[in-house]
Amino acid sequence: MINVNDIKNGITFVLDGDIYQVLEFSHVKPGKGAAFVKMKIRNLRTGSTTEKSFNSGTKLEKAMIEKRPMQFLYASGDAYNFMNMETYEQIELTKDQLGDDVNYLKEGLNVDLSFYEGELLGVMLPDKVELEVVHTEPAVKGNTTNNATKDATLETGLVIRVPLFVEQGEKVIVSTSTGKYDSRA
């Protein structure tokens, strides 16, 4: 059990049968009445974010999340195959289970799969991934406005905005949290 007064960002807990992760928290001591803890939490099953308040001294059940390092092997239709590099156990996930994360998966990418009591909660991607530009229009001479960008299709099918100097065949670094161009590789 965790006392809400000892809460920190990243802690996971069980509430009403769902698993939550603390994104932000603040201790509030109003001038009148008891202190409470206000938290911004994410449901790890659905991905939804909500804010909750708990009275000071409330106890929450800690959720033990297991993280397994895996490597993405290949995609076959809507099936995505991952392998544990220590035990060589393979896991197949569907496109629905992965959601938008499929846009950042390329063969050989190391990720962490998170599990709660054997139930898969999701894939934790690295902060940034390196992907190759497979299609982009050439830069137009004279188009030099501030922060001029163009569309680029990456090897995973993801379309992002890149600066004009990025050409087809180059590798770029993309942020997995925002889905935006970060830099050249």
N, C-alpha and C positions, 0 to 999 in steps of 0.2 A: 504494500500500500504506500501511496505517496501523499504527503500532506500538500495541499495547494500552496502553502507558504514557501515550500521548497521547490516549486516548479521552475523549470528552465526551458529555453527554446530547444526544440527537437525531441523532448520527452514524449513518449507514447503512452496512452492509457486507454482503458476500456470504460465506456459509459453507455448504459442502456443497450448493451449487446453490440455496439459498434466500436471500432478502433479509431482513435484520434491521435493526431500529432500536434503539439503546441508550436504555432508559428510565431506568435508574439504574446506577451503578457505584461500586465502592469498591476501593481498593488495600489489599491485606492483606499484612502482613509478619509472619509467624509467628516465634516465638522460635527455632524450629528449622526449617531447610529454606529453600527459595527463596521469594521473594515471588511473589504472583499477583494477578490482577485478577478480581474477582467482578462479573458483570454481570447485570442483569435486562433481557432483550431481547424484542422483539415481532417475530414473523414477519409481514412486510407482505403476504404472499400469503394466509395463513390467518387472521391476527389473533390467533393463540395467543401467550401469554406464557410465557417459561421463564427459568430462571436457568442461567448457564454460568460456568465458571471457566477462565481462560486463564493460562498461565505468563507471567511477566514477560518482555518481549522478543518475544513472539509477534507476527507480522505478519498483518493481515487485509486482504482486498481491499476497497477502498472502492467502494460502489455509488453511482453518479451518478443521483439521482432528479430527474426533471424535473417541475416544477410548472407547470401551465397554468391561468391564471385563466379561469374559465368562468362563464356565467350560466345558471341553470335556466330553461328556457322553459316547458315544459308536460309533463303526463303524459298518455299515451294508452294505457289499459289497463295492462299491465305494463311498458310502455316509457316511459322518462324521457329527455327531450331536453334537451341542454345545448349552448350556443353559445359559441365563442371570440369575445370582443368585438373582437378586433383583426383576425382573418382571416375572421370570420363562418362558420367551419367548424363544422358541427354534429355532435355525437356522441350516439348513442342507447344508453342503458344499460338493463339489465333490472332488475326488482325484486330478483332474486337477487344481482346484482352489487352493489347498493346496500345490501342488508340493512336494518337498523333506521334508517339515515340517511333513508329515505323519509318518516319521521315528521316531519322538520324542513324538508322541501323545499316552498317555495311559489314561485309564479311571480315571476321577477325577482331571486331570491336569488343573490348572487355567492359562488361556491365555488372551490376549487382542486382540479383532478384531478391525481393523481400518477401518473407513468409511469416505468417502468424498461425501457429499450431497446424502446420502443414498446408494452410490455405495461401495461395499466391495472392499477394497484395499488389505487386507491380514491379516495374523495371526502373532502376535508378541509373540513369545515363550519366556519363561524365559531363562536366560543366560545358566543355567545348569539344566538337568533333571536327576532323579534317575530311572534307568531301571534295570531289572533283567536279568542275563545271563541265557539263556535257553539251550545253547549248547556251549561247548568248549572242545578241546582235553586236556587230562591231560598233565602236564609238563613233559618233557623228562629229566631224571636225567643226569647231566653232561653238559647240555646246559646252560652255565652261561656266555655267552658273554655279553658285555655291552648292556644294554637296550634290552634284549631279549624279544620278544613279540610273541603272537599267536592270531589267529582269534577267535572271540567270537560272537555268534549270540544272539541278545537281544530279549526281549519279543515282540518288535514291528516289528521284522524281519530285523532290521539294523545289519550289520556285521561291527565290529570295531576291531582294534588291541588292545590287553590288555597285561599287564605284565604276566609272567608265573605263578605267585602265585595266580591269579584270577581263581576261580573254578566255576563250574556249580552251579546255585542256589544262588550265591552271587549277591548283588546289587552293581552297579557301577554308578558313576556320569559321565555324558557325556556332553560335551560342545555343545550347539545347533548351535553356530556360525561356529565351525570348524568340528564338527562331530567326535571328537576324545575323547578317554578316558581321564578323568580328575583325578579321584581318586576312592577309594572304598567308599561305602556309610556307 
